[in-house]
Amino acid sequence: MAITRRALLASSGLISLATALELADPAYAGTRTPTGTTAATTGLPATPAPPLSLVSRNSPWTRSGAGPLYWNIYGWSFPHNAPIPEDEWKANIDWLARDFAPSGYDIACTDGWIEGSSRTTEHGYITSYNDSWTHDWAYWAAYLAQRDMKLGVYYDPLWVHRAAVEDTSKTVVGRPDVRIADIVEPGDFFARDIGGDTLYWVDVTKPGAREYVQGYVKYFKDLGVPYLRIDFLSWYENGMDANIGQVNEPHGRENYVTALHWINEAAGDDLEVSLVMPHLFDNASAELANGDLVRINADADKGGWERLSGGRQDWQDAWPNWFNPFCGFTGWSHRNGRGQLILDGDFLRAHTFASDEERKTAVTLMTIAGSPIAIADLYSDIGDGGWVFTHPEVLRLHEAGLVGKPLYHNGTPYSVDPGSRDTERWAGQLPDGTWVVALFNRGDTATVTKSLHLRRDLGIDGSAAVRDVWAGRDLGQRSEASATLAPHACALFHVTPQRGVTRFHAAWATWGGGANFNNNHPGYAGSGFVDKLEAGGDPGDPLVTFAVQAPRAGTYSVRWRYANGLGSPSTMTVSSERADRSVVDGPQRVSFPATAGWDAWDTVAGTLRLGAGLNLVTIGRGATDTGAVNLNWMELQLG
């Protein structure tokens, strides 16, 4: 049986590959100097520093990297426009347990069409997916647990069923003095202006509202639910749907943020919070602070290539900001990565694609972007397409926490300049220092050749061993990852640099607090560097996080390649932690001497303790640091 994401998290998130790091000697011996780099400058002795200020939820789920593997009922309910019958739910769970759970798909999740669930507890919490079901949540949670799986639930804790409002015996949990009817406004329905009057929205300004919302989250947690999908958040915030128009009363930004904060607080580290249909205003700041996953594209709908790559290609300042996942992943890639956000590309229905090449493209895109891979096919319609979800080598990349980015051409946001990022060329670096490259042909007619140059784009010195992941074939030593692709086809490569030093590139790492890609100063290695490691930017301290796999606990030598054109030393705060947030080393303040200008690059050497297994190494500009740097890479020596 494959190691699942949840098993990895349960064992402190220690993720390893067959190509795990081989840091043979903790003492940095020094080897060759990369082209255009001076010999390492020994910085001032590191000193203790305050922890960096974070504005993200920074949960174990996001720190583990990629999203979950699971199955969802959407493939039945969407075509039928109805809740899934209980016998269909059971048949699909049994199929999932047999054919997909061994590959790590360990959650069966409900979805919409929930208005028909009116039976509630004494505190107004629904007891099952639908009134027509014989069994409740607890029964199905136990049924799944017997098959080594978990129950995922689709429900918004801000919803109140009309039946609970009308039953005067129902009171808020912990508040017997507050009736369920007291936490809603008359007529404030979920979709008032388009006929949706079965569910009310919670009024978060009412006494008892906090207890109700947080009690709902706790209710699901107590049932053993690890994954909660919370939908229609844009409708709650301002009552607007980009396609329909006004659908209900706006509740306002302040109340929206308050609601998300309550949910985050109640979820803690026990529940993965998926935020669906958010407007993502203010650069997704509210969702970043309170959620784990965010939907970045329109609904999967009928599936197929049109939903994966077609439709509207430009940005709008409302959900969905981009229509398809290619553009959505690209546009929000500055927010993805460990400790930040998991970008959710919605469900996949393998049988709706026209060819195996399209199916591979869909799974490859979700894999390189670090998205959940959510099967929405059914046992009755998947046919012979299920293989695409269980390819062992592809799943190993997902299990390793792969979160890649598109190739960036400049530092301008994709919403402003659609030419700033390349939706068809992606890469990501694994904790063992190896790389994954994904190439796509989104065109409908022409066969094209796509490539990423290993030195120019990834900053790999010399050649590297390249493996075709889908084909399971080694291609030998190459200087680029390249493929000739028919329309709608893709290629997925695992790239292993020559051993000697392992270099982790900031341009392909995780950024937070306003840290940003740029390439406006020459002399960098690879595609670019990270700037805005300075004061006065976005809320929270700007930072870069690298995932590093260490073979054993110990002290390792590290080098940082940087530029500092301020004319005086700058300092940064460095730490290493595990996925569960336990501190391994630091935070410590490291000094970066001035370079001859922003076009001049140097290196600083130091040491850092790492734990055995997965470490998250973070460097950032804390409030008590001085100056600023541009960061190119972090480097560790291999034996």
N, C-alpha and C positions, 0 to 999 in steps of 0.2 A: 504494500500500500504506500502511496506517495506521502511524503511529509507535507502536511497542510499548513497553511498560513497560521491558523489558530494554534496548532501544535507548536509551531516555532515561537509564537508570542508567549505561549504558556511556559516555555522553557527559556525565558528571558530573551527571546528574539535572536538567538544565536543562529545565524544563517551561514551555511558554508556550501561551496561548490567543489567539484573535483579539482578545480584549478585554484584552490585557496592559496592565500598569500604564504610565501615561504621566507619570512623575514629571519634569516639564519643567524644574524649577529646583531644584537641591539646596539652595539657601538658603531657609530657612523665612521666608516673608513675612508670615505671620499673616493670617487672614481673620476670619470671623464666630466668635463664641464660642457653643458649643452651649448650649441652654437648661439652666439649673441649674448651669453651670460658670463658675468665675471665670476671669479671664484667666490665661494660662500663667505659672507661677512658674519663674523660672530657677533650677535647682538648683545646688548647689555644683559646682565643676568635677569632671568625672569623673576617677577615678584608677584605675590598674591594680588588678585583683583576682584572687585565685586562681580557677581553673575551678570550676564547680559540681560537686558530687558526684552522680553518676547511679547509679541502681540498675537501670536497664533495659539490655538488650543494645544498644540504640541503633544498630542496624545500618543500612547504606544502604537495605535493603529497607523497614524501618519508617519511616525518615526520608523515603522517597519518597512515603509516604501510603498509597494503597489497595493491596489485594492483587493477585495476578496474575490474568490471564485464561488459562484452560486447559481441556482436555478430560480426562475421567477414565473409566475402564472400568466404573465402578460400575453404570451402566445395563445392562450385559450380565451382570455377575457376580452382582448381587443377585437379579434374577428367576430366574436359573438356579442360584443357590447353588453356583457352580462357578467355577474360574479361566477367564478368557476364552481361547478358542483362538487360536493365533497367526494364523491366516488372518483371523479376525474383527478382531483387533488391527490387522493391516495394512490391511484394508478401511476401518476407521474412521480410521486415520491419513491415508490417501489422501483420504478425504472431508473431514477436518479441514483438510488442506493446501489443498484446493480451495475450500471454502466459508467457513472461519472464520479461518485464518491471516492472510489479507489484512486482517482486522479487528483483529488483535492477539492472537489466541488461539494462542500460540506454544509451548505445552507440551502434550505428550501424557503422561499420568501413569497408572501402574498403581495398583492398590488392593489389597484384601485377597485372601483365598483363596490364601495363599502357602505353605501347609504342603507343597505338592507340589513345591517347589523345593529339592531335596536335593543337587544337584551343587554342589560348593564348590571354591574355590581351596585351595591348600596351607595357607592361614590361616583356612579355615572360612567364607569369604564367598561367598554364592550367586552363581552366574554368569549366571542368567537368571530370568525371572519364574516359569517352570514347567518341569518336566522334559520335558513333552510338546513344548515349543518347540524348533525346530531351531536357532534363532539365539540368541546371547547378548546381554547388555546392550550390548556395544561395537558389535555389528552394528546394533542398533536406534538407538543414539545417532547413528551415522553416517548411517543412513537418514533420520532426522529432520533432521539437519544439512543434508543435501542439499536439503531442502525448507524451509530457514530456520526450523527449529523445534528444540526441545530435548526431551530425555527427562527426565520427572519420575518419581521412584521412591517407592513405598510400601514402607517396611521400617523396623523398629526395630533400631538398633544394639545393643540389649540382648538381642536374640534370638540363640540358638545352635541350629542345626538338629541334631537327634538324630544324623543321619548323620555330622556332623563330630565330635561327641562320641565316637561309637563307633569312629571311625577313628583309631587311635593314631599315625598318621603326621602328622596335622594339628597344627601348632603355631601359637602366637600370633605375629603379625607382630612382628619385632624381638626376639622372645624364644624362640629355639629350645629353651630349657630348659623352656618351659611348653607342655604339651599343651593343646589346646582343652578336653579333658575336665577339666583342672585349674581352669578358671575358672567351673565350675558346681557346684552342690550336687546330689547324687543325689536324684531325685524332684522337684526344683524346676522343674516344668513351667509353661509359659505359662498353661495353664488346667487345672491338675491336677484340681481337684474337679469338673470338668464334662467330662472325657474328652479334654482337649487335651494330649497327651503327645508331640507331634511336635517342639515347640520348647521349649528350656530358656530360663530367664532367666539373664543374667550375674550373678554374685555380685561386686559391685564391691569387696568387701573382699579378694578373692583377688589374689595376685601375677599380673600379666599382664592383669588385667581392663581397666585403663586403655588399655593398648596395643591390645587387641582392639577396644574400643569406638571409640577415636579412629581406629584403622586402618580400621574399617568406613566411617566418615564420609569419610576420605581416599580410600578405594577408590571411592566413588561420585563424589567430586569429580574424581578423575583420569579418570573416564569422561566428564566433561563434564556431569554432572547438576547443574542449578542449583537443584533444588527437591526436598526430602526430607520426606515425610509420615511422622511417627513416631507410632504408634498404641498404644492400650491402656495409656496412662501411668497411669491411675487403678488399673488392676489391678496394676501393678508397685509403686505406692506403698504401698497398704494391702491389696491382694488382694480388695477389695470392689467389687461391682457393685450399683448401687442397685436394679436389678430382679431380679437373679439371687441375690444374696447373696455368700457367700465363694466365690471361684473359684480362688484359689491362695494360696501363702504370702505374707504381707506382707513387703516389704523395708524399710519404714520411711522416714520423712521424710528423715533424714540421707542415706541411701543414694540416695534419689530425687534429692535436690538435687545430690549428687555426680555422679550419672550425667548430669543435664542440663548441669552445668557442663563436663564432659568433652566432650559433644557440641557445646556452644557454642564452646568453645575450638578444637576441630578444624574446625568449620564456617567460622569467621572471616567474612570479607566475600565469600566465593565461593559460599556455599551458603545458600539460604533455608530456614529450619527451621520446619516446620509441626508443632505439638504437638496431637495428637488424643486426645480422651477424658481430659483432665486434670481432676482434682477442683478445681483452682484454689483450694486452701486458702490461708489467710492473704492474702486479697485478690490472689491470683494472683502473689504475690511471686516464687516460684521460676521460673515461666514467663516473667514479665516480664524477669527477669535473664538468661534463657538462650534464649528463643525469639523468633520473629518473628510467627508466627500461632498463635492458640489457637482451638479449637473451642468454641463457646458454646451449643450446642444438641444435641439428639439427632440420630441419623443421618437422612439423607434418606429412607431406607427406600423405600416405594412411591411417594413423592412426593405431589404434589397439595396442595390447600389445607389439609387437616388437618395435614400436616407443617409447612407454612409458618406457620400461625396458630393451629391448634387444640391439643388435648392439654392437659396440665397447665399452668396459668398461674402457679403460685406457685413460690417458690424452695425448693431443698433444698441442704443443705451436702454435696453429692456430685455427681459428674458424672452426667447433665447438670444443672447448677444450674437452668436453665430448659429446658423441653422444646422450644419452638419458637424460630426465629430472631428473631421480633418481640420477644419477651420477653428473649431472650439478648442481643441487641444493645443493648436498652435498659438491662438490668441491668448490663452491663459497659462501658457507654459512657464511664464515668469513667476507664477504662484505655486507651481507643483513642487514635489520633492519632500524629502524626509523632514518631518516636523512642521510642514506647511500645509498644503492641501492635496488630497487625492482627487484628480479630475475624473469625473464619471461620464463615459460616453454612451450610457444607456444600454439597452438589451441588444443581443444578437439573435437573429433567427436564421440559422444556417441554411435552412431549406428555401428561404426566399431569395437567395443569391443565384445568379445564372450559371455560375461555374465554380469549380474548386479554386481557381485562381482568385476569384472575388472573395470566397470564404477565407482563404489564407490572408488576403489583404485585410479583411475585417479583424481577424484575430491578431495579426501582426501589429496593426495600429493600436489596438487596445493594450497589447503587451508592451510596446515601446513607450507608450504614453503613461504606463503605470496605472491604467484604469482597472476597475473591476472587469472581470470577464463573466458576463451574466447571460447564461443560456435561457432563451425564451422559446425554444422549440419544445414540442411535445413528443411523448413516446409514439404518438399516432401519426406525426407528420415529418419527423426529422429524416426519415429515410436512411440513406447511407452517408449523410453529411456530418454525423456526430464525431467522426475521426478528427475533425479540425480542432475540437476542444480538448483533445487528450494527447496531443503530440508531446512525448516526454521531454524532448530538448527545449521546446518552447516553454513548457510549464516550469522547467528548472530555472529559466531566466526570470519568470514571474515570481517563483518561490524565493529567489535571491533578492527580491525587492527592487527589481529594475524600474527606474523612472527616468526616461530619456527626455530630450528636448529636440525641437527642430533646429536645423542649422540657422543661426542668426546672421544676418548680413549687416546690421547696424543696431544701435541702441534705441531706436524709435519704437514706440508701442505699435503692435500689429494693427490695433484699431485705428491708428492714425496713418500708418504706412503699410499697406498690404504686401509691399515688396521687402519688408524688413526681416521676414522670416520665411523659410522654405517649407511648405507643408509636405513636400515629397521626399525630403532627405532628413533623417533623424539619427541620433546617436545617444547612447547613454553609457555611463561607466559603472561597472559592478564593484562591490566592495573588495573583490580580489584584485582590482586594478585592470582587469580585462575590459574590453569594450563590446557593445552590441550596436550594430548599424542596421537600420531599416531603410530601404529604398522603395519608392512607390511610383507607379505610373497612373495618375488619376485621369489621363486622357482617354477619349472614347474611340479614337481611330488609329493613331500612329504608334508604332513600336519605337521606343526611345531607350537610350543608354543613360543610366544614372550612376553616380559614383560619389564617394567621399574619399578625399586624399588623406592618407593616414598622417603624414607630417603636417601638411598645410591646414587641414581642417580639425584634426584631433590632437596634433602636437606630439605624435609618436615618432621618436628618433629611429631611423632605419626601417627595415621591413618588419612585418608581423605575420604570424600564422593566422590565416583566415579560414573559417569553416562555414559552409552553407548549412544553416540550422535546419531548415525544412527538409533538405535532401539528406542530411546527416552525412555530409561528405567534406573531407578536408581538401582545401584548395591550394595548400602550400604557402610559402612565404610570398607576400604581396606588398606593394607600396600603396595600394588603394583597395577599397571595397567597391566593386563595380558589377553591374548587371545590365543586360539588355532585356527590357521588359515589354511584353505585349500590353495592350490596353487593359487596365484594371488589375494588372499583376503587381507583384512585390518580390522583394528579396530580403532575407534576414540573415545577417552574418554575426558570428562570434569571433572577435579579433583579439589575439593574444600577443602583446608586444614581447620583444626579446627581453629576457630577464637581465637584471643588473640594478636598475632603480625602478621603482613604481611611482609613477607621477599621476596625481589626481588633479584634473584641470578645473579651475574655478568656473570657466565658461560653461561647463557641462554639469556643474554641481547644483546644490540647492541654494537659493537666495532668499533672504528675508529682510524685513525692515527697510526696504527701499534700495538694497543692494541691487545692482543692475548690470546686464551685459553691455560692453562697449568694445569698440575697436578703433577709436579715434586717435590713438597714439601708437606709432609703429614700434617694432622691436619685440612684440609679444610672440610667444610660441602658440601654435594652434590657431583657432578661429578668432580668439579675442581674449578678453579679460573681464574682471568684475570691478566696476567703479562704484561710486557713492558710498564707500566705506568712510564716511565723514559725518560730522555733526550737522544738525539742522535739516534733516530730510524727513522721511515718513515717520509716523509714530513707531516706537520700538527701536531697538538698536540695529543698525544694518549689519548683516552677517552672511557668511558662507558656511555651509555644512557639507562635509565629505563623509561618506560611509566607507569605513575601512575594516577589513577582516584581518585580524591578527591571529597567528597560530597558537600563541600562548601569552600569558600576562607578562609584562616586562616594560622596561624603559627603552624607547626607540628614538633614534635620531631623525630629525625632520628638517627639511629646508623649505623656505618660502621664497618664491620669486615674485618680486614686487617692483613698483616704481613709487617714488615719493619726491615730487617736485616742489615741495614747500620750502626747501632751504634749511630745514631743521628736522630733528628726529620726530617720528610719529610713533604712537603706541597702539597696539591692538590687544584684545583679550582673547585668549585661547583656552579651550577646554576639551576634554574627551569624556563621553558618557556612553552608557549602554542604552538600548532601545527603551528600557523601562525607566529612564531618566536618572538612574543611579550614577553618581559622579565617579569617574576613574581618575582623572587628573584635572587640576585647575579649579576654578578659573585662574589663569595667570596672565600677567601683563608682559608682552613681548615688545621690544623696541625695534623700530625699523629706521635706520639712519637715512638721511637725505640722499637722494641720487642727483645726478647732474641736471635733471629735469624730468618731466613726465614722459619723455621719449627714451629715457635711460633706465635700464632695468638692472637690478642687483638681486642677490639672494642673502637671506639671513638663516643661519643654522641654529638649532636648539634641540631640546629633547622633550619627549612627551610620553607619559605612561599610557599604555593601552591594556585593556583586558583581553583575555582569550575569547575569540569570537568577534562578533560585530561591535564596532565602536562608531559613534558619531562624533567626529572631530569638527568643532566649530571655531571659527575665527571671526571676530566682529569688533566694531568700534563702539565701546561702551561709553557711558556718560562721563566717566572719569578718565577716559583716554584722551590723548591729544593728537591733533593733526589728522592726516588722512593718507591712505595708500590706494593704489590700484593693484589688484592681486591677479597673478597669472596662474600659478600652480603651487601645490604642496607636493613634496617629494619624499619618499622613503627608500632606503637602500635595501636591496635583496641580497642574500648570500649567494 
